[in-house]
Amino acid sequence: MHLMKGWRVLCVVLGLGLIALCACGSESACGPSAGVVSRVVDGDTLVLQSGERVRYLLVDTPESTGGKLECFGTEARDFNRSLVEGRLVQLEYGEACTDRYGRLLAYVTVDGQEVNSLLAEGGYACVLYVSPAGKSRRSEFEALESSARRAMRGMWGRCSPVSCAR
């Protein structure tokens, strides 16, 4: 009887521990794993309702803010806005949590679609790799950009020169 009581206590303690672990699943070591987008800053940056600024990993869109409007900057911003503004997004972090401006660096997913990849694939963005952030997926994004260039999608067919191309 005494042994059974000990097992019950152990099961309750383990069960409470699992519940606590699941409740903490909304945060990663870098920041939130999800959030609602309060506003889109430009083609590659957003602000969550919680106040965090998120910069998309591995992509760089033409500028559309700060008095600097580059070719296809408005289109990139509007495309990003159409996908995420006011929506719940999931965030997945890479090898670095933040950039030098304190923005979270993440792959952003909405409705099962990764926005970073869509930007590169659609010709809205160039690849921007700043070591170590994005190292594990760099070649994947370079292939998406190359495909968009060859197909003359987005800015690759409309802008000369492309402002973010290096």
Contacts in CASP RR format, 6 or more apart in sequence:
PFRMAT RR
TARGET T0000
AUTHOR 0000-0000-0000
METHOD contacts of the structure
MODEL  1
MHLMKGWRVLCVVLGLGLIALCACGSESACGPSAGVVSRVVDGDTLVLQS
GERVRYLLVDTPESTGGKLECFGTEARDFNRSLVEGRLVQLEYGEACTDR
YGRLLAYVTVDGQEVNSLLAEGGYACVLYVSPAGKSRRSEFEALESSARR
AMRGMWGRCSPVSCAR
25 33 0 8 1.000
26 32 0 8 1.000
26 33 0 8 1.000
26 34 0 8 1.000
27 33 0 8 1.000
28 91 0 8 1.000
28 93 0 8 1.000
29 93 0 8 1.000
29 97 0 8 1.000
30 93 0 8 1.000
30 94 0 8 1.000
30 97 0 8 1.000
30 98 0 8 1.000
30 104 0 8 1.000
30 105 0 8 1.000
30 106 0 8 1.000
31 52 0 8 1.000
31 91 0 8 1.000
31 93 0 8 1.000
31 97 0 8 1.000
31 104 0 8 1.000
32 48 0 8 1.000
32 50 0 8 1.000
32 52 0 8 1.000
32 91 0 8 1.000
33 90 0 8 1.000
33 91 0 8 1.000
33 92 0 8 1.000
34 88 0 8 1.000
34 89 0 8 1.000
34 90 0 8 1.000
34 91 0 8 1.000
35 48 0 8 1.000
35 49 0 8 1.000
35 50 0 8 1.000
35 88 0 8 1.000
35 89 0 8 1.000
35 91 0 8 1.000
36 48 0 8 1.000
36 49 0 8 1.000
36 86 0 8 1.000
36 87 0 8 1.000
36 88 0 8 1.000
36 89 0 8 1.000
37 46 0 8 1.000
37 47 0 8 1.000
37 48 0 8 1.000
37 49 0 8 1.000
37 84 0 8 1.000
37 85 0 8 1.000
37 86 0 8 1.000
37 87 0 8 1.000
37 89 0 8 1.000
38 47 0 8 1.000
38 48 0 8 1.000
38 49 0 8 1.000
38 51 0 8 1.000
38 86 0 8 1.000
39 46 0 8 1.000
39 47 0 8 1.000
39 85 0 8 1.000
40 46 0 8 1.000
40 47 0 8 1.000
40 77 0 8 1.000
40 80 0 8 1.000
40 81 0 8 1.000
40 84 0 8 1.000
40 85 0 8 1.000
41 47 0 8 1.000
41 53 0 8 1.000
41 65 0 8 1.000
42 61 0 8 1.000
42 63 0 8 1.000
42 64 0 8 1.000
42 65 0 8 1.000
42 73 0 8 1.000
42 76 0 8 1.000
42 77 0 8 1.000
42 80 0 8 1.000
43 56 0 8 1.000
43 61 0 8 1.000
43 64 0 8 1.000
43 73 0 8 1.000
43 76 0 8 1.000
43 77 0 8 1.000
43 79 0 8 1.000
43 80 0 8 1.000
43 119 0 8 1.000
43 124 0 8 1.000
43 125 0 8 1.000
44 55 0 8 1.000
44 56 0 8 1.000
44 59 0 8 1.000
44 60 0 8 1.000
44 61 0 8 1.000
44 76 0 8 1.000
44 80 0 8 1.000
44 119 0 8 1.000
44 125 0 8 1.000
45 53 0 8 1.000
45 54 0 8 1.000
45 55 0 8 1.000
45 56 0 8 1.000
45 103 0 8 1.000
46 53 0 8 1.000
46 54 0 8 1.000
46 80 0 8 1.000
46 84 0 8 1.000
46 85 0 8 1.000
46 89 0 8 1.000
46 108 0 8 1.000
47 53 0 8 1.000
47 54 0 8 1.000
48 54 0 8 1.000
52 104 0 8 1.000
53 101 0 8 1.000
53 102 0 8 1.000
53 103 0 8 1.000
53 104 0 8 1.000
54 91 0 8 1.000
54 103 0 8 1.000
54 104 0 8 1.000
54 105 0 8 1.000
54 106 0 8 1.000
54 108 0 8 1.000
55 99 0 8 1.000
55 101 0 8 1.000
55 103 0 8 1.000
55 104 0 8 1.000
55 105 0 8 1.000
55 106 0 8 1.000
56 106 0 8 1.000
56 107 0 8 1.000
56 108 0 8 1.000
56 115 0 8 1.000
56 116 0 8 1.000
56 119 0 8 1.000
56 125 0 8 1.000
57 94 0 8 1.000
57 105 0 8 1.000
57 106 0 8 1.000
57 107 0 8 1.000
57 116 0 8 1.000
57 133 0 8 1.000
57 134 0 8 1.000
57 137 0 8 1.000
58 107 0 8 1.000
58 116 0 8 1.000
58 120 0 8 1.000
58 127 0 8 1.000
58 128 0 8 1.000
58 129 0 8 1.000
58 133 0 8 1.000
58 134 0 8 1.000
58 137 0 8 1.000
58 138 0 8 1.000
58 141 0 8 1.000
59 116 0 8 1.000
59 119 0 8 1.000
59 120 0 8 1.000
59 125 0 8 1.000
59 126 0 8 1.000
59 127 0 8 1.000
59 128 0 8 1.000
59 141 0 8 1.000
60 125 0 8 1.000
60 126 0 8 1.000
60 127 0 8 1.000
60 128 0 8 1.000
60 164 0 8 1.000
61 72 0 8 1.000
61 73 0 8 1.000
61 76 0 8 1.000
61 77 0 8 1.000
61 80 0 8 1.000
61 119 0 8 1.000
61 124 0 8 1.000
61 125 0 8 1.000
61 126 0 8 1.000
61 164 0 8 1.000
62 70 0 8 1.000
62 71 0 8 1.000
62 72 0 8 1.000
62 73 0 8 1.000
62 76 0 8 1.000
62 155 0 8 1.000
62 159 0 8 1.000
62 162 0 8 1.000
62 163 0 8 1.000
62 164 0 8 1.000
63 69 0 8 1.000
63 70 0 8 1.000
63 73 0 8 1.000
63 163 0 8 1.000
64 70 0 8 1.000
64 73 0 8 1.000
64 74 0 8 1.000
64 76 0 8 1.000
64 77 0 8 1.000
65 77 0 8 1.000
70 159 0 8 1.000
70 163 0 8 1.000
70 164 0 8 1.000
71 155 0 8 1.000
71 158 0 8 1.000
71 159 0 8 1.000
71 162 0 8 1.000
71 163 0 8 1.000
72 124 0 8 1.000
72 154 0 8 1.000
72 155 0 8 1.000
72 158 0 8 1.000
72 159 0 8 1.000
72 162 0 8 1.000
72 163 0 8 1.000
73 155 0 8 1.000
75 124 0 8 1.000
75 154 0 8 1.000
75 155 0 8 1.000
76 119 0 8 1.000
76 124 0 8 1.000
76 125 0 8 1.000
76 155 0 8 1.000
79 118 0 8 1.000
79 119 0 8 1.000
79 124 0 8 1.000
80 115 0 8 1.000
80 119 0 8 1.000
80 124 0 8 1.000
83 110 0 8 1.000
83 113 0 8 1.000
83 115 0 8 1.000
83 118 0 8 1.000
84 108 0 8 1.000
84 110 0 8 1.000
84 115 0 8 1.000
87 110 0 8 1.000
87 111 0 8 1.000
88 110 0 8 1.000
89 108 0 8 1.000
89 109 0 8 1.000
89 110 0 8 1.000
89 115 0 8 1.000
90 108 0 8 1.000
90 109 0 8 1.000
90 110 0 8 1.000
90 112 0 8 1.000
91 104 0 8 1.000
91 106 0 8 1.000
91 107 0 8 1.000
91 108 0 8 1.000
91 109 0 8 1.000
92 106 0 8 1.000
92 107 0 8 1.000
92 109 0 8 1.000
93 104 0 8 1.000
93 105 0 8 1.000
93 106 0 8 1.000
93 107 0 8 1.000
94 105 0 8 1.000
94 106 0 8 1.000
94 107 0 8 1.000
94 133 0 8 1.000
94 134 0 8 1.000
94 136 0 8 1.000
95 132 0 8 1.000
95 133 0 8 1.000
95 134 0 8 1.000
95 135 0 8 1.000
95 136 0 8 1.000
96 105 0 8 1.000
96 132 0 8 1.000
96 133 0 8 1.000
96 134 0 8 1.000
97 104 0 8 1.000
97 105 0 8 1.000
98 104 0 8 1.000
98 105 0 8 1.000
99 105 0 8 1.000
99 130 0 8 1.000
99 133 0 8 1.000
105 133 0 8 1.000
105 134 0 8 1.000
107 114 0 8 1.000
107 116 0 8 1.000
107 137 0 8 1.000
108 114 0 8 1.000
108 115 0 8 1.000
108 116 0 8 1.000
109 115 0 8 1.000
116 141 0 8 1.000
117 140 0 8 1.000
117 141 0 8 1.000
117 144 0 8 1.000
118 124 0 8 1.000
119 125 0 8 1.000
120 126 0 8 1.000
120 127 0 8 1.000
120 141 0 8 1.000
120 144 0 8 1.000
120 145 0 8 1.000
120 148 0 8 1.000
121 144 0 8 1.000
121 147 0 8 1.000
121 148 0 8 1.000
121 153 0 8 1.000
122 148 0 8 1.000
122 153 0 8 1.000
122 154 0 8 1.000
123 145 0 8 1.000
123 148 0 8 1.000
123 153 0 8 1.000
123 154 0 8 1.000
123 155 0 8 1.000
123 156 0 8 1.000
124 154 0 8 1.000
124 155 0 8 1.000
125 145 0 8 1.000
125 164 0 8 1.000
126 145 0 8 1.000
126 162 0 8 1.000
126 164 0 8 1.000
126 165 0 8 1.000
126 166 0 8 1.000
127 138 0 8 1.000
127 141 0 8 1.000
127 142 0 8 1.000
127 144 0 8 1.000
127 145 0 8 1.000
128 164 0 8 1.000
129 135 0 8 1.000
129 138 0 8 1.000
129 141 0 8 1.000
148 154 0 8 1.000
148 156 0 8 1.000
149 156 0 8 1.000
155 162 0 8 1.000
156 162 0 8 1.000
END
